[in-house]
Amino acid sequence: MTRKKNKKSSHKISDLTNTILSILKKERNQSFNYKQIASKLGVNDASSRNQIIKKLHALTADKDIEEVERGKYKAIITTEYHSGILDMSPKGTGYVISDDFDEDVFIASNHINRALHGDEVEFYVYKRRKRGKVEGEITQIIKRAKKDYVGVIQVHNNYAFVIPDSNKMYKDIFVPINKINKAENGDKVLVSLDDWPENADSPYGKVLQVLGKPGEHNTEIHSILAEYGLPYEFPHEVEEFANKIDTSITKEEISKRRDMRDVLTFTIDPKDAKDFDDALSFQVLDNGLYEIGIHIADVSHYVQEGTVLDDEAYERATSIYLVDRVVPMLPEVLSNNACSLRPHEEKYTFSAVFQINDKAEVKNQWFGRTVTYSDARFAYEEAQAIIESNSNDIPKEVSLTGKDYKTSPEISKAVLKLDELAKIMRKKRMRDGAISFDKVEVKFDLDAEANPIGVYFKTTKDANKLIEEFMLLANRKVAEFIGKQSPKKTFVYRVHDEPDVSKLAALQGIVSKFGYKLNFKDRKATTASLNSLLQDVVGKKEQNLVDTLTIRSMSKAEYTTHNIGHYGLAFDYYSHFTSPIRRYPDVMAHRLLQLYLDGGKSVNEDIFEDKCNHSSNMENLATKAERDSIKYMQIRFMEDHKDEEFLGVISGVTDWGIYVEIISNKCEGMVSVRDMKDDHYVFDESHYALVGKISKNMYQLGDEVIVKVKNTDLVKKHLDFNLIVKSNTQV
């Protein structure tokens, strides 16, 4: 009897061709042998190794790969590769935004290849369009956008998973049990993504910090900051350093400055402001000109380069204005005290002083360090009352104190003249092609526990515009003063490029649904029609939507040493000089201006360009955090209004639902297409609409609908609506 040989069981590796090609293409500058490929596949048995060896030989014969030295293989590359930034969608698909393409490149979920939202990636595009779009595959992650994520931890016996808050993070994060940092099941945590092994479905991480219980107010606010890597308290050594700074006003320091303490000076700020970093002075000169000083807190006097205080200010780069709090760039001893131009206190300032005629023309200018004394502090509402009264007498609703010899009529006259000059300057700016963005700002009335008890809209009036025009004047003239010097000197500019033509065309496509038409014949026609559009929508239900879409069609303003002018303001030169308490680029501008006033040589451009890039990036993160805090507070507000019906306008349409903005409070939520039970709705991209297959009923961008709150999710910052009915009032 013949004995059967024991056959060794072999496991066939699935899709081995594509797997090997993917490995070699991903690291195409390296060569691999069969052992290294087996290791990457996580196999080490003889059968698997033999399959790999055979496949390598077959791919070499087919000229898909080449044997560069004995037993070492590389991919043969015939594809053109590009780079860009990945923008993930909640559905797990993504788009790569790349300078190489006029449109974003669609990436299916199975071709994301472990890239995450915001990553800089390498990719190639398919030769033929798929789904009517340019489509591609990510081949390599060039640079991760971030490594820290906020989420809720689920703790099991031997391991844990963190479910990220962000709907753009499509994978949960695996955390070994010894790396949960005492987190308890259900806690909200900050987790660091450490590794993503080749054979693992999820990335591996460790818990850096336990933020608290989901849904609690402070937990959610701290989570917003942690999500963007932003701080919410100062390191002890920074606080200690700041508290030891000598903030006294000394005769020795005054002697080095222009003394302007006897010139009428005052601040105009929001009524709830805690720091005042700019003041205006006003006097009529013997030659009939008006001497107007824009006085800015001299932060650079206290924040010296090379100190822990300066390092921290640079890292933060900006103050962050959340709904219920400010996360300052500088410790309170400076931001709210020494550098705050509080009434009836002498302060060190950095000033731009102009002699201006009745036509608002600058006839003379001076820049330098000063010492000033603020005679009065106005809230915007109080300054507005003076402007509206058009009288030299201070209105009774304005509370004002000052030096005995400074009479109320003096201040009132100053405010009225400044308002008159500001209106002339604004009119000239608009004539030169500036764009007037007066977007409605949503604000909340909060009780003592930071619960939202009301919503109101911040409006811009003449008093706000008065301050804005003189701050713009200082910023522009400082930038001009340095920008026009020869030889060229390195400086920090605030620039704004011209809008992208394709974005303007997309804007036209949307606003035409509301009956508006734009003219893009040339720059003058473009700015004129954009201003006309922004003016025409004021007070209408679609105002917030159109304002938002118009802003999105613009290029982003940023900091750079390479001046290209500011499109939105219609300035050839522009910088940020007027808010050094809350913006680090202003601190840099002060230092550079003083250096050049003292006859110093130009600084290293590359170093300051890096600092500009960092400042722009931090500003972007702060803006996102501020928006998230508003969204969070809107959801908290709507939690108490679940039984009410609201009139809203459709502000966005996607294939998964419609977004609706409530007209009365600007809260935005989503109606899922799955909840629209009366028909099967399909997304019509050309009409920005969902259309019923049977009824042909259409829900289009700009339509009015009545909605009711379905669900509020404070953790995900998501608001869901049920659609009650389409309103009879149509656009």
TAHU-V491180 format. One line per field, one symbol per residue. ss: DSSP state (~ for helix, > for strand, _ for the rest). psi: psi as a letter, one per 20 degrees, with the letter a starting at -180 (. if undefined). burial: + if it has 9 or more other ideal C-beta (glycine too) atoms within 8 Angstrom, else -. Layout:
ss = ???
psi = ???
burial = ???
This chain:
ss = _______________~~~~~~~~~~~_____>_~~~~~~~~____~~~~~~~~~~~~~~~~___>>>>>__>>>>______>>>>>>>_____>>>>_______>>>_~~~________>>>>>>____>__>_>>>>>>>>>____>>>>>>>>___>>>>>>________>>>>~~~_______>>>>>>>>>________>>>>>>>>>>___~~~~~~~~~~~________~~~~~~~~_______~~~~___>>_____>>>>>________>>>>>>>_____>>>>>>>>_~~~~_____~~~~~~~~~_>_>>____>>____~~~~~~~_______>>>>>>>>>>>_____>>>>>>>>>>>>__>>>>~~~~~~~~~~__________________~~~~~~~~~~~~~~~~~~~~~~~~_________>>>>>>_____>>>>>>>___~~~~~~~~~~~~~~~~~~~~~~_________>>>>____~~~~~~~~~~~~~~________~~~~~~~~~~~~~~______~~~~~~~~~~~____>>>_____>____>___________>~~~~~~~~~~~~~~_______~~~~~~~~~~~~~~~~~~~~~~~~~~~~~~~~~~~_____>>>>>>>>>>__>>>>>>_____>>>>>~~~_____>>>>~~~_>>>>_____>>>___>>>>>>>>>>____>>>>>>>>>_____
psi = pppppopppqpppqlhghgghgghhhmiiqqqrhghggghikqjqhgghhgggghggghghjkhrqohrojpqqqooiqpqrqappoqriiirrppoqiiqhqqppoqhjjhljqrpiqpqqrrqqhqqqkjqpqapphqogpphripqpappopagjrqqpoqhpiioipqppoqhjkiljqqpiqprpqpohqnqgjphqqqaqphpphapqhqghghghhgghhjkqrjqqqghgggghiipojqoqhghhiirpokhjppqrqorqhjqhpojqqpqpqprhjirpoppopppmhihhnqqjrhggggggggiqqpnrhjrpoqhqqhhghiehjpmqqkqpqprpqopqpqaijkpohqqpprqrprpohqpqqhhghhhgghhlqippqhipppqaqhioqghgggggggghgghhhgggggghhijqpnolppppqqpqahjkpoiqprppqpahgghggghhgggggghggggghjqprppproqoqorqqpghhhhhgghgihhjjqpqokgagghghghghgghghipiqhjghgggghgghiqrpqrpriopjroghilphpqroijlihiphhhggggggggghhjjqrqroggghhghgggggghggggggggghhggghgggghhjkhjqqqprpoiqpriiaqpppphhjjpprpoqhhiniiropqpnhhjlqppphgijppoqpiqprprqpgqpnhgilpppqppgqpqhoq.
burial = ------------+--+--++++++++-+---+++--++-++-----+++-+++-++--++----+-+----++++------++++++++---++++-+--+--++++-+-+++-+++-++++++++------+++++++-+---+--++++++++---++++-+++--+--++++++-+++-+---+++++++------+-+++++++-+++-+----++++++++++-+---+---++-++--+-------++--++-+--+++++++-----++++++++--+---++++++++++++-++---++++-+++-+++++-+++--+++++-+++-+-+++++---+++++++++++--+-+--++++++++++++++++-++++++------++--+-+-+---+--+++++++++++-++++++-+++--+++-+--+-+-+++-----+--+-+----++++++++++++++++++++++-+---++++++++--+---++++++++++++-+-+-+----+++++++-++--+----++++++++++-+++--++++-+-+++++++-++++++++++++++++++++++++------+-+--++-++++++++++++-+++-++++++++++++-++---++++++-+---+++++++-+++++++++-++--+-+-++---+++++----+++++++++++++--++++-+++++++--++----
